[in-house]
Amino acid sequence: MPTLAMPAYPAAAVDDLEEPYRRYRYLLQELPFSEDPKTGSAALHRHADVLAALKHPDLIMSSVLEPAMNLPKALQPVVSPATRMLSRMMLFTDAPDHTRLRGLANRAFTPRAVEGMRARVRQIADELLDRLEGTGPVDVINGYANWLPIVVIAEMLGAPLANQRQIKVWSDEFALLISSSGQPALVVAARGLRGVFFLTRFMRRLVRRKRANPGDSLLDAMIAAEESGDVLTEQELVSNAMLLLAAGHITTTNLIGNGLLALLRHPEQLELLRNNPDLMPGAVEEFLRYESPLQYTGRVASKDVEINGHRIQAGRALALGLAAANRDPYQFPDPNRLDIRRTENRHLAFAGGAHFCLGAALARLEGQIAIGAILERFPDLRLAETGVEWRNAGVVRGLKRLPVFLR
């Protein structure tokens, strides 16, 4: 099985976490389609090609898990319990299973349902901001952006908020298995397996409590669907609840952090947004394009496929450069400029096709409220001169630390 290797730029220095976009500019210009004979994988980077691949019915997700994990064969049996659990997540399934699983969760993420959460999300943001204080630098990732999304999704699932810190740790650990983080394979396997084990145990216990004392949460609705014979197995129930819990906060945390940093580094855009808060929805779309929380996604060709003249052989793993596509000059005028007034912003931050992000509407709402609330609360918010730190998380781009002065 080929691995999902990301194409490299000739100069290693540009792999700096702070600035991956020089590498993407090179790939867009020189290697929009590449093949790696060592790994057996291919990659696409231009917007038109990536979008076409996301929508192609013969480029599938159900075979992506193994190449995405990219672990030595000796370690694959060790992580097989995690592999079995991950394989039942809707993220790694195709129709008809994907259609069935997504349909059961979709009712909680309709635009109407999400809009109905606006007041509660703002309340959570205000409660978290109440805790931020100090005259010195304050880290808004660990003090704010990490917690708003996890509180929201935990409440949606009916999970006890007392567990949120552990949920965050376990989710980050299991994400290592599919994030191409560059960490040693033994570390990835050990931490990833631990994260999956503890999240699975937590979710099974929560399901048992819900069965004994039903409520009106999303998890209760999924349990009711299983019990009414809606062909949802116990493993599918637990796996997809885990997915919603983890995916429901990791990407949104990075949207909030990346968006705030982009604004603080572009004071003219920050001032424009402060003076025109009605621009916030479009600004969030621009943050998603400019600093995409998910840099790559993957597919595997179920048969020979051609994408805009590029041939992908059956069985080949294909890396799709979402972040590079979002900086494609053929799609976006002046793509490397942050412009919160940008129109026709058809970015691919939420991927596309059948696997378009289920929680996109919720992530947008949380981003708008979280960024808007902190700008409103702290009109003198400014970036500290040092201390910004990016996570070494491979396909996921987000901040580990974002120190700011609040006043």
HUMO-V549888 format. One record per run of one state. SS is the DSSP state (2 for helix, 1 for strand, 0 for the rest). FROM is the first residue (numbers start at 0). TO is the last residue. If there is no record, write none. Layout:
ss: {SS SS}
from: {FROM FROM}
to: {TO TO}
//
This chain:
ss: {0 2 0 2 0 1 0 1 0 2 0 1 0 2 0 2 0 2 0 2 0 2 0 2 0 2 0 1 2 0 2 0 2 0 2 0 2 0 2 0 2 0 1 0 1 0 1 0 1 0 1 2 0 2 0 2 0 1 0 1 0 1 0 1 0 1 0}
from: {0 11 15 20 30 32 36 40 44 46 55 58 60 63 69 72 76 79 87 89 92 96 109 110 115 117 130 137 139 157 160 178 184 212 217 227 233 264 266 275 276 290 293 294 295 301 304 307 309 312 316 321 325 352 355 359 377 381 383 388 390 395 396 398 401 402 405}
to: {10 14 19 29 31 35 39 43 45 54 57 59 62 68 71 75 78 86 88 91 95 108 109 114 116 129 136 138 156 159 177 183 211 216 226 232 263 265 274 275 289 292 293 294 300 303 306 308 311 315 320 324 351 354 358 376 380 382 387 389 394 395 397 400 401 404 406}
//
